[in-house]
Amino acid sequence: MLFRSLAVSWADISREYFGKSNSWLYHKLDGIDGNKKPTEFNEEEKYTLKGALIDLSERIRRAADRIQ
């Protein structure tokens, strides 16, 4: 199926691009870690997240372009 490999989930992003658990990314996105303390992305993590989202957007665009 054309779209099966394009399923997007934060868990997959966390695992594939960061090598971390899905809860790690959810905490970063929420700004509060597992101990209820403030957390945020460091500069390297921001760069990685940006790259991941760009990569996903390009893959989705290529899939859309194949639709006839």
Order of alpha helices (4+ residues) and beta strands (2+ residues): alpha-alpha-alpha
